[in-house]
Amino acid sequence: MTAKRNNQLDEQIKKIITYRNADDEGKQQVAAKIFHNSGDITRIDSRKDFSKYNDVATTFTILCRFTGYAQQDHASGGLKGIDDPKLWKEFESFCQRYPFNRRIDTDPMFYTLSAGLDVDTYKTQYGINAKPASRTKKRNIKAQQLLADYPQPEDLSLQELTNILSKEFISSEAHKIAEDIKAKKFKAASDSFIDSYLHEEDNLEFERKTARVIRGLGLNVEMHPDPTTTFNNSNENIDVMADNGEVLILVDAKNYAKNFNLSAALRNVMANSYLAGYKGYNGMEPAYYCYVTANTSSNEANLTKINELAKKNSNLDVHGMMISASALYWLLNYCSENNIPEEERPKLFLRLFTNRSYESFVQVADVLGIDL
């Protein structure tokens, strides 16, 4: 636990093994050294044994200290914030990537459940007259958790919902819950999908979630399809292929923790490899392409250059955009909340291909004429 960097792990593992193999006297010596070096818990009233770690508050204090972002306040016995500009800058970058979850102060029970507690045994304890969660409410919460990987579960078919819910419910109950969702007797969508989508660490899972959002926008979707012609200087297939039955839309998912820069190299891959490689795919031609980014993006001028190269080298008339995962998701959410038919959603999506970048749904709404 005291290792702060990966290259310290082996050293700490050796120390742990040494402690475990030591006799009682040797373990006491190790313990005494640890407590001596940890000034915040070496106090006159401290019991110098490892039972100290059973105390939740002390364990929390120790964990906070090891992060480097908090320090022990000996005057009050609590914690105080750091006073280091370099650490603050690093801390703020984490805050941008992992914003605070507001559910904790708007719905404590749901926050606690989404944090991993068992919904079958959890009983709400907030408020003086709080009652145990009802069976129906626990059933609905479990259904939300099962559907957490789907951006708008209400838009799935009855059979798709039943298949997903059958992982935890018996078939008859799964079908009944699916019917309730389709009848909008309770809202199956939750914050879980958007939270995991924006903070996804697995690049492949980020691509899958992107595909699900685009499918929710009424488009046909295929992951990593094989090209129709040989790529130029590229051994990878496009992440997501979408179509509306008439034209192709190539989607490159970029799960960069910080800013995604559309470089000249990436520009050439899109223009000369992806767009050229999928000509005639399923009898359709590429007409649109987009980069879905986990965060911000830059160098949108290269979108126009991609269009020019595609026209010059492959005789393709294309238009592109860069859009954040957040803006893309909230477009789908808008369509679902406003009951926009699936056959109308692709038209909204295609109107965004104006060779520009969208970092916020506010920008999307402005282009589509949506009043917020």
N, C-alpha and C positions, 0 to 999 in steps of 0.2 A: 504494500500500500504506500510505502514511502518512495517508490520509484516514480519520478516525474517525467522521465524520458525513456524511450524504448531501449536505448543502449544500457540502461541501468537494470533491466529486468533480470538478466542472468545473475548479476551480483546479488540482488535481493533474494532470488530463489535459493542461492547457496546459503545465505544467512538463515532462511527459513528452515532448510534441511538441517543445517548445523544445530539450530535450536531444537528441532524435533528429535534429533539423535543424542542430544546432551542429557546428562543425568540431572537430578533435581538441583544440585548446586550450580551446575553449568547454566541451567535455565534461569535460575535466580540472578546470576551475573548478567545474562543477556537482558533480562527484564529491568534490572537496576540501571543498566547503561541506557536503555531506551527511555526510561522515565527521567533520567538525569538530563538527557538531551532535549526532552520535550518540556520546556519550561512552563507551558500553560497548564499542565496537569501534575506538575511536581509541587504540590502545596503541602503545608503542614497537616491539613485535614484529609489529604488524599490517602486512600488505601492503596498501597503499592502492590497491586496484583491485577491480573487481567479481567477480573470481574468488573473493573471500571468501565470496560467497553460494553457492558450490558446496559449501561445508561444511555438512552436514546439521545438526550441532549449533548452528552459528552462525545458520543460517536459523531453526531452531526457537526460539532465544533471541530473535531479532528479532521473530518473530511473537508470542511470548508477551509481549514488552514492549509491542507495539502494542495488545494487548487491554486493557491497563491493570490487569490483575489480577495481574501478576507484575512484579518488578523485578530488574534485574541486581545480583548480589552481587559487588562488585569484590574483596572479600576472598577469596572462594573460587572466583571465576570462574563460578559457577553462577547459579541463580535463587533469589529469596526471595519469600515471600508478601506480599501487600499489607497495609497497616496503616491502612485507611480504612473506618470503620464504614458509610459510605454505599455504598462500592463492595462491601463484603461483603454488605450487604443485597441489592443488585442481583445479586450472584453467587449468593447462596443461592436467589433466585427462579428463576434459570436451572437450578440443581441440582434444584429441585422439578419443573420442567417437563421437564428432560432428565436423568433420573437416570443414574448411572454404569452402564455395561453390564458386568455381572458375568461375561459369557462370557469376557472376556479372561483371567481368572484361573482359570477352570474348564476351558476348552477353547481353548487359544491358536490351534490350527489353524483351527477353525471360526470363531473371531472374525476372524482374518485374512482368511479367505475371504469372510465376510459383509461385510467392509469394502471389498470390490471387487476382489480379486485374481482372475486368470483361473484357474478350477478345472482347466482342461486342462493348464496348465503348472506349476501350483503343486506343490511338493514339501515336505513337512513337514521342518523343520529343528530340531525341539525334541527334546532328549535326545541323548546321545552315540551311541546305537545306533539312532537314528531311521531309518526306511526311507521311500522314496518312497510317496506315497499310491497305493493300488491302483486299478486301472481301475474296479472296482465301487464303491469308496468315492467316487471322483471323479464317477462317474455318478450316485450317490445324492445327492451334494451339489449337483450341477447341477439335479437334479430338485427338490430342496428350494428352490433359488433360483427356479426357474420357478413354483413353487407358493407363493411367499412372500406373495402378495397374497390368499391364501385361508386363513381362520382354522383350519380342520381339514380338510386335503386328504383324509384317510382317509374322510371322510363323503361325498365326491363320488362320483358314479356312475363306472363303468368308462369309459364313453364320454366323460364330461366330463374325466376325468383324461387320457385319451388325446389329446383335442383340445388341451389345454393343453401337454402334453409334446411334441406334434408340432411345436411352434414351434422346438425345438432338436434333437430326435431324429428319426430316420427312423421312419416309421409303425409298422413291425414292432417296433422297440425301444421306442417310446413305449407301445405296447400291452403289451409284456412288463413294463415298469416299472410301468405302471398295475395290472397283475395282481399284481405283487409288493407294491404299496402296499395293495391291497384284501386281500391275504392276510396283511398285517402282517408281511412279511419284513423291512421296515425302516420306520422312522418318518419320514413325509414332512413332518410339521409341524415347524416350527422357531420360534425366537424372533423371526424376522424380521417376521412379521405383527404381533405385539403391540407390538414396538418401533415400527414405522412407524405403527400405528394410534394409539398414545398420543401420538405426536409429529408427527402429520400436520399440515402447514401449509396444504394445499389443502382448503378447506371441502367442495368437491364430492366429493373423494376420501374425505374423512372420512365423508360420507353413504354412499358406495358400500361402504366397509368395514363400516359399521354394518349396511347391508342384508345383506351376506354373513354376518355373525354371526347375525343374526335368522333368515336362511334356514337356517342350520345348526341352529337350534333347532326345525326342523320346520315352520316357517310359510311360507305363500305370501307372496311379497314383490313389490312393484311400486314403482318409483322415480317420484316426481313425477306421480302420476296426476291427471287433470283432475277437478275436483269435479262433483257432480251438480247443484248449484245455485250461484247467484252468491254469491261471498264478500261479506262486509260489511267494507268498509275494508281489503281485502287483495288484492294482485295476485299472490300467490305460492301455489303448490300445496304440499301437505304433502311433506316430504322423502322419507319412506318410508311406504308403506301395507302392512300385513301383515294376514293373516287365517288362521283355522284352518278355513275352510269354513263357519263359522256366524256369526261376528261379526268386526268390523273393529277393528284396532289402529292408531292413528295415531302415527307416530314422528317427532319433531322432533329432528334432530341438531344439537347446539350445540357447535361446536368453539372454545370460548373458552379462551384460554391460561391465564387465571386463573379465578376463581370465576364461575359462571353464576348470575345472580340472576333468579328467576322474578318479573318485575315485573308490575304491574297491567296494563300495556299488552300484554305477552305473554300474560297470563291471558285477556284479552278476545279476543285473536286466536284462541287455542285454542278457547275456549268458543263464541264467536259466529261465527267464520269457518270454522275447520277442521272441528270436530265437526258444526256445522250444515251445512256445505257438502258433506259426504260421506254424508249420510243417503240410504239406499237404494242405495249404490254396490254394483254387482254383486249386487243383491238382499239385501244385508246392512246392518246398522246399526252405527254406531260404539259400542263398549262399553268400549274401553280406549284410553288415550293415554299416551305417555311421552316424556320428554326424555332423550336420551342425551348426556351431557356429557363433554368431554375431560378435565375436572378436577373440582373440587368444585362444589357447588350450594347455594343457600340460598333461603329464603322458601318452604318447602314448605307453609306454611299456605294458599298460593294454590291448591294442588291441590284442596283441599276446596271452595274458592270456585268453581273451574272446574266441579266436579261440580254445584254448586247452580245456576250460570248455565245449564249445558247442560240441566238438568231444567226450569228455569223457562222458558227461551226456545225450546227445541227438543224438550221432552218426551223427553229421552234419559237413561237411567240409565248413567252412566259412572264409571270409577275410573281413577286415574292414578298415576304415579310418576316420580321422577327417578333415573337410574342412571348411574354413571360408565362410560365405555367399558371400563375395566379390569375392573370387576365383571361387566359383561355378557360380556366375553370369557372370563373364568375360569368363568362358569356354563357356557358352551359347552364349554370344555375339560374341565370336570368330567363333562359328559354323554358326551363322546367317550371320555375315559379310563375311564369306568365302563360303557361299552357300553350306555348307555340308548337304547332304540329311538327312532327319529325321531318315531313317533306318540305317544310318552309325553312328549317334551320340551316341547311347547306347554303341557301341564298344569302343569309346573313353572314355566314363565315366567309364566303367567297368575296363579299364586298370589302373585306379587310385587306385584300392583297393589293395594296397601293404602294408597294416598295418602300415601306417604312417600318419603324420599330414601335411596338406597343409594350410598355412596361406596366401599365395600370389599366384596369377595366374602365376607368374614367376616360382614357383616350379611345378605347374601343367604342364606348357609348357615344362619344362625340362624333365619330365617323358614321355610326349607324343611326344617329339621330334619336338615341334613347334618352329620355328624361330621367335623371337620377334624383 
